[in-house]
Amino acid sequence: MENAIKKSKMKMSTQDAVWGYVFLSPWLLGLLLFTGGPIVASLILAFCDWDLITPAKFIGLGNFIKMFTDARFLNSMYNTFYYTLFSVPLGIIGSIAIALLMNQKWRSVRLLRTIYYLPSVTAGVASAIIWMWLLNPDFGLVNYGLSILGIQGPKWMADEVWAKPAIIIMSLWGVGGNMIIYLAGLQGIPRQLYEAAEIDGAGMFQKFQYVTLPMLTPVIFFNLIMSIVASFQIFTQVYVMTGGQGGPADSTLVMVLYIYQQAFKFHNMGYASAIAWVLFIIILVFTLLQFKFSGGWVHYEGELKK
Amino acid sequence: MAKKISFWESQRLQGRIASWILYVIAWAGALIFVIPLVWMISTSLKAPGEIFTNPPKWIPYSELKLDYKTKILAEHEGKIKIDKDADGTVRIDLGGYSHVIPAIAELQVKKKQMVNKGDVLATIPAKGKIRITENKDKTMLLRIVDPDGRSIKEYNITQDTRPVVKDGDMVTEGDKLADVMPQWSNYAKAWAPKALDETFTRYTINTLIITIMGIIGVLLSSTFVAYGFSRFKFPGRDPLFLVMVSTMMIPAQVTMIPMFILFKYLGWIDTFAPLIVPTFFGGGAFNIFLMRQFFMTIPYELDDAAKIDGCNYLQIFWTILLPLVKPAMATTAIFGFVYNWNDFMNPLIYLNSTSNYTLALGLQTFTTMYGTDYNLMMAASTIVLLPILLIFFFGQRFFIEGVATSGLKG
């Protein structure tokens, strides 16, 4: 519909085209310099060996073959998948649950929304440092809380087994950002649907199952894609909490951290580019798979239909 | 059978009780979400002695008490024999070696007990005169001295600790010496850390330059480009729009290395240019997309009216449309602020010398130097977070609006 109005209002003229490209020019230039160019360069680099000093050497698939025998790379891939596998579902369930709570008509609900949303804007170095202190094995609040429940808390970032769960728990503190998106989605569900369900005698849980959840699936789909893309790119939290090492014993060495180490610590620009491409392809495959399977569970209502 | 409506069938009662339970859960969850920030501020105001306590202390206040006992140690191993003199002095005999214990001492051993060399036989509660002297760095040294002028115990007292004793006062074990007030001086210490070359003044200036220039770049170029995408029809527009949207999917890591090499050849490494200049070239696909969505909601009649009045496209863009997309620009500016303020990876790659560090980089360096001084680390974190928290409270509306627009109209 929008397009129809546009067509009638806009005359197709050369002048229009020229002006259109004038306004697009900053982005087109940026696309060339900072996106397209670098992508091509990165693809070429992925097949080269280059330490920034001696001339780059074409080595064919050498970098990709090297990955299969590089234990640290394989480990970084395992760690990244581990993190994604837990942080994404937990984050989605958590943010939907909070959004449902924040959709109630309580007087203090605005204050509650602020509190839940707040941590997501503090993401970065400072929040990683706060969590280093919260997860301190001996004097951290988390282990103190566990000790009240009679549980002996683990050593978290000092323990190979518990370092990854520690990062996942930390990531859940930021679910408020997605919560706001779900909340907007919840508020967009037409009231009539609930009223109709009530007439049909649906209870609280049935309304959730047959109205709320299906109506929310487009937002869940959008969030799922964005969350997976983001979680594959986790870097700052791990870098800060482990001093750039990904320790203990590489247990939090994630792919982006490994790319960073290869590129800027060991100056293996070619190998780092190759790993970046593997990461890109993983993200691409996951995104395409989701689009492929979205038809089965994502419900588009009326005008939202694509 | 259907006379009485059972509890589970009564919808209204059910709803009310459920709502109450959910309300309690919501607040319990909110408490968990806010505790880390409260804990950060609480820790940032603690004196070194107050940090590592179990159970944790929430209020950054404590009393400093004299808690020192002089220990009398066994010089040999053996079985304890105790003799008491008339004046109260105790003699402990250990296989022929005698230990004289003064009357004021508290015995820590029993008769016939076996002790090893070095075990504590008795303790003498500290008692002495207060001597307060000033250290070079404005802190004070509070000493307890015995009648011979020898120091029994020393306390380093920070600026924010108020002594309740005066020079020359007699104190004994258990007496209160000072009130340990919230340590606001931690913030001064964190702001200008002794172990680092730079202060947070430098980091703040750097971050402000990068953030403000970045926001200007994003606002100017994203509105400019979005205007092109939303107001003109020309061959290749829709494919280009698709290209733009799909660039959002490319992880930054793919372009990171060639960009680094490009900036290295341009001689821009260790300058702010790599962090600022790209924002003037479109300002990011996401922001263009957001702006375009806003432009689409503005009726074309406005453009046409302006055109009849003789405005050219640049004038229409600048004087008619820009004022109308102010709310969207505010949202973009706020998100840009948060993004630049928190950004860690780009400054980490492009900035080398500490005088060019941003707050995020400075804070990370700070933690590597002050790894166990959690009070100072939390003070530094609070310094870095405070502007974000302030922006958030004053610009809450824009955060929520921005998310709703980008997340749903997409």
Interface residues (C-beta under 8 A of the other chain):
Chain A: E2 I5 K6 K7 K9 M10 M12 D16 A17 W19 G20 Y21 V22 F23 L24 P26 W27 L28 L29 G30 L31 L33 F34 T35 G37 P38 I39 A41 S42 L45 L52 I98 L101 M102 Q104 W106 L112 T114 I115 Y116 Y117 L118 P119 V121 T122 A123 G124 V125 A126 S127 I129 I130 W131 M132 W133 L134 N136 D138 F139 L141 Y144 W173 G176 G177 I180 I181 A184 G185 G188 G203 M204 V219 F222 N223 V229 F232 Q233 F235 T236 Y239 V240 G243 V256 I259 Y260 A263 F264 M269 A272 S273 A276 W277 L279 F280 I283 L284 T287
Chain B: Q11 Q14 G15 A18 S19 L22 Y23 I25 A26 W27 G29 A30 F33 V34 I35 P36 L37 W39 M40 T43 I51 F52 T53 N54 P55 P56 S221 F224 V225 Y227 G228 F229 R231 F232 K233 F234 P235 R237 L240 V243 M244 T247 M249 I250 P251 A252 Q253 V254 T255 M256 I257 P258 M259 F260 I261 L262 K264 P278 F280 F281 G282 I288 M296 Y300 D304 Y313 F317 V338 W341 N342 D343 F344 M345 L348 I349 A360 L363 Q364 T367 T368 Y374 M377 M378 A380 S381 V384 L385 I388 L389 F392 F393 Q396 F399 I400 V403 A404 G407 L408 G410
